[in-house]
Amino acid sequence: MTPKPTPPPDIPSRHHVREPPPKASYGPVPRKYWPRVADAELKRRLARSGAVLIEGPRACGKTVMATQVAASSVMLDAEPSARRAAAVDPGFLLEGASPRLIDEWQLVPDIWNRVRHAVDGRPGRGHFILTGSAVPPDDITRHTGAGRIGRLRLRPMSLFELGRSTGAVSLRRLLAGDPVPSTAAQLSVRRLADLVCVGGWPRHLGSSDEDPPLSAEDAMAENRDYLGEVCRTDIRRVDGSDRDPARVGRFLQSLGRNVATCSSMSTLARDAGGPDRHLTNHTARSYMTALERLMIVEDQPPWAPHLRSRSRLRTAAKRHFTDPSLAVAALSATPEHLLRDFEWFGLLFESMVVRDLRVYAQASGADLYHYRDNTGLEVDAIVDAGPGRWAAFEIKLGASRVDDGAKTLLRLADRVDTDRCGKPAALGIIVGSGYGYARPDGVGVIPVGELGV
């Protein structure tokens, strides 16, 4: 099981994002390492596949996580000479002790088939780890072969990984039918605003005594720089298309304003274009596709259960950045802005919880959806762990809306055909702070600072 980081003291945001937790138990490493929920999944996948591809947005921690288990490595993003040599003989990239890490493999796309054939020709498993910050064209990776190359998605760090959640309420145990335990979270509204704005980026935390944690202000500036690089460089490099950085920036602002909503592409295009500028749906869609390939955005798909009623399911996805801090950065906002606009703050809080639920659900082999039908019934998050095993959650920044959330969840439970889908393993309302407990109606109240794997 992944080691749990010790929650650090609550340090004011203007000083440090957090203090580093103890080193992970992977033996001596030159840098401090913060354990990730996906560490255990990486080891499991290496044990059953010839190679593992770790995908995730730039700077989410793929390389550092992979180096904890890799025996040798080549860093294509940092070693131009390796890319030049690979243009002549890609096979040399495979030479080295196993597991062999090939970082940012998509910079030398021919390596994919080389790895695939090398796995076929070598006995055993766990030979290669590939990491990538951009999804290449589908025709490069469509032929993997069963047992050859497994895939692992890595996202920015959850509150549990950051040491800001105790993990006392386990999603895995909720899916097993355990009730919500009685807990109390200590996260203030101001602290939640800081956490939303700073995000779950490992680079903010520091890696050694010579590389201390960033202040919250510096971390937010880094997030703005990150998006600036996306607009200027990354979005062009992903497919070679020449895109106007200013237009891309306005599209990111539109996504930031519409985070955690089911806004259509035409709505995003119209909002990004503004009253005096025109952005076509086609252009907006091309931006979205490129951002998806960079894994900067990750929409939340709709759930499609069997229903008892004649209600019609809505099929629009909810819009999310891979981390809510990017929505904040796109609009150059600060915690003070969130505290003055609680409606937007609530949507950003929902997006942060969705990020965390994705991390925890993946560890249980589950997927995350949302529910929406033509009667107006909407549920923020559905964790689907396979036939007959699911849980539903409403996400509320303020505890004053717990009763409304419980009514919504009970309506959903009554509407789903439990003969075909099974009864919900859990119904829960995830709140910003306060007490965790099980209500008499069976709905649990879960402070986000207590939620974990």
C-alpha positions in Angstrom: 0.0 0.0 0.0 1.3 3.5 -0.8 2.9 5.1 2.2 0.7 7.9 3.6 2.4 11.3 4.0 2.3 12.9 7.4 0.0 16.0 7.3 2.2 19.0 8.0 1.3 21.9 10.2 -1.1 24.5 8.7 1.4 27.1 7.4 0.1 30.5 6.3 0.0 30.6 2.5 2.4 33.6 2.2 5.1 31.5 3.8 5.2 28.0 2.4 2.9 25.7 0.5 3.8 22.9 2.9 6.7 21.2 4.6 8.1 18.0 3.0 6.9 14.7 4.5 9.3 11.8 5.2 11.1 10.1 2.3 9.4 7.1 0.8 10.7 3.7 1.6 12.2 3.0 -1.8 15.8 3.1 -0.6 18.2 6.0 -0.9 17.5 8.5 -3.6 19.2 11.8 -4.3 16.0 13.8 -4.1 13.2 13.9 -1.6 10.2 12.1 -2.9 6.5 12.5 -2.0 4.7 9.1 -2.3 2.0 9.0 -4.9 -1.2 6.9 -4.9 -0.2 5.6 -8.3 3.1 4.2 -7.0 1.5 0.8 -6.2 -0.3 0.7 -9.5 3.0 1.3 -11.4 4.6 -1.7 -9.6 1.6 -3.9 -10.3 1.6 -3.0 -14.0 5.4 -3.6 -14.3 4.8 -7.0 -12.7 2.3 -8.0 -15.3 3.3 -6.1 -18.5 6.5 -5.9 -20.6 6.3 -2.1 -20.5 4.3 0.6 -18.9 3.4 4.0 -20.3 2.8 6.7 -17.7 0.8 9.6 -19.2 0.0 12.9 -17.6 0.3 16.7 -18.0 3.8 18.2 -18.0 5.2 18.7 -14.4 2.7 16.3 -12.7 5.6 14.1 -11.4 5.8 11.3 -14.0 9.6 11.3 -14.3 10.3 11.5 -10.6 7.8 8.7 -9.9 9.3 6.5 -12.6 12.9 7.0 -11.4 12.0 5.5 -8.1 11.8 2.1 -9.7 13.8 2.5 -12.9 17.3 0.9 -13.1 18.4 3.1 -16.1 17.1 6.0 -18.0 17.3 8.3 -21.0 15.7 11.8 -20.8 14.7 12.8 -24.3 13.3 16.2 -23.3 16.6 17.2 -21.5 19.1 15.4 -23.8 19.0 16.8 -27.4 22.0 14.6 -28.3 20.0 11.5 -27.5 17.2 12.7 -29.8 19.7 13.3 -32.6 21.3 9.9 -32.1 17.8 8.3 -32.0 17.0 9.8 -35.4 19.8 7.5 -36.8 19.3 4.5 -34.6 16.3 4.5 -32.3 17.3 1.1 -31.0 20.1 2.4 -28.8 17.5 4.1 -26.5 16.5 0.6 -25.4 20.0 -0.3 -24.2 20.3 -0.3 -20.4 19.3 -2.2 -17.3 15.6 -3.0 -16.7 13.3 -1.3 -16.0 14.6 1.2 -18.6 13.0 4.6 -18.4 12.5 6.5 -21.7 11.3 9.9 -20.6 9.0 12.0 -23.0 9.1 9.1 -25.5 6.7 10.9 -27.9 9.6 13.1 -29.0 10.9 10.0 -30.9 7.7 8.4 -32.0 9.4 5.5 -33.7 10.5 4.2 -30.3 6.9 2.9 -29.7 7.2 0.0 -32.1 10.8 -0.6 -31.1 9.6 -1.1 -27.5 6.7 -3.3 -28.6 9.1 -5.6 -30.5 11.7 -5.6 -27.8 9.1 -6.8 -25.3 8.1 -9.6 -27.6 11.7 -10.7 -27.9 12.6 -10.6 -24.2 11.6 -13.0 -21.5 9.9 -11.8 -18.3 8.1 -8.5 -17.6 8.8 -5.0 -16.5 11.4 -4.1 -19.1 10.5 -0.5 -20.0 8.8 2.6 -18.5 7.7 5.3 -21.0 6.6 8.7 -19.9 4.7 11.2 -22.0 3.2 14.7 -21.6 1.4 14.6 -24.9 -0.7 12.0 -26.6 0.6 11.3 -30.1 -1.6 10.5 -33.1 -3.7 7.4 -32.5 -2.0 5.5 -35.4 1.3 5.4 -33.4 -0.1 3.6 -30.4 -3.1 1.7 -31.5 -1.2 -1.6 -31.8 0.0 -2.5 -28.3 -0.8 -6.2 -27.9 -2.2 -7.7 -24.8 0.4 -7.8 -22.0 2.9 -5.7 -23.9 2.4 -2.0 -22.9 0.1 -1.1 -20.0 -1.1 2.4 -19.4 -1.1 4.4 -16.2 -2.6 7.9 -15.9 -0.8 10.3 -13.5 -2.5 13.5 -12.4 -1.5 16.4 -10.2 -1.4 15.5 -6.5 -4.5 15.0 -4.5 -5.0 16.6 -1.1 -4.2 13.2 0.5 -0.8 13.1 -1.4 -0.1 16.7 -0.4 -0.7 15.9 3.2 -3.7 18.1 3.4 -6.2 15.2 3.9 -5.9 12.6 6.6 -7.5 9.9 4.4 -9.6 8.7 7.3 -12.6 8.2 4.9 -11.4 5.7 2.3 -13.1 5.6 -1.1 -12.1 2.0 -1.4 -13.9 1.2 1.9 -16.9 3.2 0.8 -17.1 1.1 -2.4 -17.0 -2.0 -0.2 -20.0 -0.8 1.7 -18.5 0.6 4.8 -20.3 3.5 6.5 -18.8 7.0 6.7 -16.9 7.2 10.0 -17.2 10.2 12.4 -14.5 12.7 11.6 -13.7 16.4 11.8 -11.6 18.3 9.3 -9.5 21.4 10.1 -9.4 23.1 6.7 -10.6 26.6 6.8 -12.3 28.3 3.8 -9.2 30.5 3.4 -7.0 27.4 3.3 -9.3 25.7 0.7 -9.0 28.8 -1.4 -5.2 28.6 -1.2 -5.2 24.9 -2.1 -7.4 25.5 -5.1 -5.2 28.3 -6.4 -1.8 26.6 -5.7 -2.9 23.2 -7.0 -1.3 19.8 -6.8 1.9 20.4 -8.7 5.0 18.5 -7.2 7.4 21.2 -8.4 6.0 23.6 -5.9 7.0 21.4 -3.0 10.8 21.5 -3.4 13.0 18.5 -3.9 16.0 19.1 -1.6 17.4 21.4 1.0 18.8 23.5 -1.8 15.4 23.5 -3.5 12.9 24.6 -0.8 9.1 24.8 -1.2 7.7 27.8 -3.1 5.6 30.4 -1.4 1.9 30.3 -2.4 2.4 33.6 -4.4 5.4 32.1 -6.3 3.5 28.9 -6.9 0.6 30.8 -8.4 3.0 32.8 -10.6 4.5 29.5 -11.7 1.0 28.3 -12.7 0.5 31.4 -14.8 3.9 30.8 -16.5 3.0 27.2 -17.1 -0.2 28.2 -19.0 1.8 30.9 -20.9 4.2 28.1 -22.1 1.2 26.1 -23.1 -0.1 29.0 -25.2 3.2 29.8 -26.8 4.9 26.5 -27.3 3.2 23.3 -26.2 0.0 23.7 -28.1 1.9 24.2 -31.4 4.3 21.4 -30.7 1.5 18.8 -30.1 0.5 18.6 -33.7 2.6 21.2 -35.6 -0.3 23.6 -36.1 0.4 27.3 -35.9 -2.0 28.8 -33.3 -2.3 32.4 -32.1 -1.2 32.4 -28.4 -3.5 35.3 -27.6 -6.5 33.4 -28.9 -5.5 30.2 -27.1 -5.2 32.3 -23.9 -8.7 33.7 -24.3 -10.0 30.1 -24.9 -8.3 29.0 -21.6 -10.0 32.0 -19.9 -13.3 30.8 -21.2 -12.7 27.3 -19.9 -11.7 28.9 -16.5 -15.0 30.8 -16.3 -17.0 27.7 -17.3 -15.2 25.1 -15.1 -17.3 22.3 -13.7 -20.2 23.1 -16.1 -21.5 21.4 -19.2 -20.9 24.4 -21.4 -21.1 23.6 -25.1 -18.3 24.3 -27.6 -20.4 27.1 -29.1 -20.7 28.7 -25.7 -16.9 28.4 -25.1 -16.2 29.8 -28.6 -18.6 32.7 -28.1 -17.2 33.5 -24.7 -13.6 33.3 -25.9 -14.3 35.5 -28.9 -15.8 38.4 -27.0 -18.1 41.1 -28.5 -15.5 42.3 -31.0 -13.6 39.1 -31.9 -14.8 35.9 -33.6 -13.8 32.4 -32.7 -15.4 29.7 -34.8 -16.6 26.4 -33.3 -14.1 24.6 -35.5 -11.2 26.6 -34.1 -12.5 26.2 -30.6 -12.8 22.4 -31.1 -9.2 22.3 -32.5 -8.0 24.1 -29.4 -9.8 21.7 -27.1 -8.4 18.6 -29.0 -4.9 19.9 -28.6 -5.4 20.7 -24.9 -6.8 17.2 -24.4 -3.7 15.7 -26.1 -1.6 17.8 -23.7 -3.7 16.5 -20.9 -4.3 20.1 -19.7 -8.0 19.5 -19.7 -9.9 16.4 -18.8 -13.6 16.4 -19.2 -15.9 14.4 -16.9 -18.1 12.1 -19.0 -21.8 11.5 -18.3 -22.9 8.3 -16.6 -25.4 6.1 -18.5 -27.1 3.7 -16.1 -30.3 1.8 -16.6 -33.2 3.8 -15.2 -36.5 2.7 -13.8 -38.2 5.9 -15.1 -38.5 7.3 -18.6 -36.1 10.1 -17.9 -33.7 10.8 -20.7 -30.0 11.1 -19.9 -28.1 14.1 -21.0 -24.8 13.3 -22.8 -22.7 16.5 -22.4 -19.5 16.2 -20.5 -18.4 18.5 -17.7 -15.5 20.8 -18.3 -12.4 20.5 -16.1 -8.8 21.4 -16.2 -6.5 18.6 -15.0 -6.0 20.8 -11.9 -8.3 23.7 -10.8 -5.2 25.9 -10.3 -5.0 26.2 -14.0 -8.5 27.7 -14.2 -7.4 30.2 -11.6 -4.2 30.9 -13.5 -6.0 31.4 -16.8 -7.9 34.3 -15.2 -4.9 35.6 -13.1 -7.1 35.1 -10.0 -6.0 34.9 -6.4 -7.5 33.4 -3.2 -9.0 36.8 -2.5 -10.9 36.7 -5.8 -12.4 33.3 -4.8 -13.4 34.6 -1.4 -15.3 37.4 -3.1 -17.0 35.2 -5.6 -18.4 32.1 -3.8 -20.3 30.8 -6.8 -17.1 30.5 -8.9 -15.2 29.3 -5.8 -17.8 26.5 -5.4 -17.3 25.4 -9.0 -13.5 25.4 -8.5 -13.9 23.4 -5.2 -16.0 20.9 -7.1 -13.2 20.6 -9.8 -10.6 20.1 -7.1 -12.7 17.3 -5.5 -13.1 15.7 -9.0 -9.3 15.7 -9.4 -9.0 13.9 -6.1 -11.8 11.4 -6.8 -10.1 10.5 -10.1 -6.9 9.7 -8.2 -8.6 7.6 -5.6 -11.1 5.9 -8.0 -8.2 4.9 -10.3 -6.5 3.1 -7.4 -9.7 1.0 -7.0 -10.0 0.3 -10.8 -13.0 2.7 -11.0 -13.9 5.5 -13.4 -15.5 8.9 -12.6 -18.6 10.3 -14.2 -21.4 12.8 -13.6 -25.2 12.3 -13.9 -27.6 14.6 -15.6 -31.1 13.9 -17.1 -33.9 15.9 -18.7 -35.8 16.4 -15.5 -33.1 18.6 -14.1 -31.6 15.9 -11.8 -27.9 16.4 -11.6 -25.3 14.6 -9.4 -21.7 15.9 -9.3 -19.7 12.7 -9.2 -20.4 9.0 -9.9 -17.7 6.5 -9.1 -18.3 3.4 -11.2 -16.2 0.4 -10.2 -17.9 -2.1 -12.6 -21.1 -4.0 -12.9 -23.2 -3.5 -9.7 -20.7 -1.5 -7.9 -21.1 2.3 -7.8 -21.2 5.3 -5.5 -22.6 8.8 -5.9 -21.4 12.1 -4.5 -22.6 15.6 -4.3 -19.9 18.3 -3.8 -20.8 21.3 -1.6 -18.3 23.9 -0.5 -20.6 25.0 2.3 -22.2 22.6 4.8 -25.4 24.6 4.7 -26.5 22.7 1.5 -26.1 19.2 2.9 -29.8 18.6 3.1 -30.3 19.6 -0.6 -27.5 17.3 -1.6 -29.0 14.4 0.4 -32.3 14.8 -1.4 -30.6 14.8 -4.8 -28.7 11.6 -4.0 -31.8 9.8 -2.7 -33.7 10.8 -5.9 -30.9 9.3 -8.0 -30.9 6.1 -6.0 -34.6 5.8 -6.5 -34.3 6.5 -10.2 -31.6 4.0 -11.1 -32.6 0.4 -11.9 -30.9 -1.4 -9.1 -31.9 -4.8 -10.5 -29.5 -4.1 -13.4 -27.0 -1.7 -11.9 -27.0 -2.8 -8.3 -27.7 -0.7 -5.2 -25.3 2.2 -4.5 -22.4 1.2 -2.3 -22.3 4.7 -0.9 -24.1 8.0 -1.2 -22.1 10.9 0.1 -21.8 14.7 0.3 -18.3 16.0 0.1 -18.0 19.3 1.9 -15.3 21.9 2.4 -14.9 21.5 6.2 -16.7 20.5 9.4 -17.7 17.1 10.7 -18.0 13.8 8.9 -20.8 11.5 9.9 -23.5 9.1 8.6 -27.0 10.6 8.4 -30.1 8.6 9.4 -31.1 8.4 5.8 -27.9 6.6 4.9 -26.2 9.5 3.2 -22.7 10.2 4.5 -21.2 13.7 5.0 -17.5 13.7 4.2 -15.1 16.7 4.7 -12.7 16.8 1.8 -9.8 17.0 4.3 -10.7 13.5 5.5 -11.2 11.9 2.0 -8.6 9.4 0.7 -7.8 6.2 -1.1 
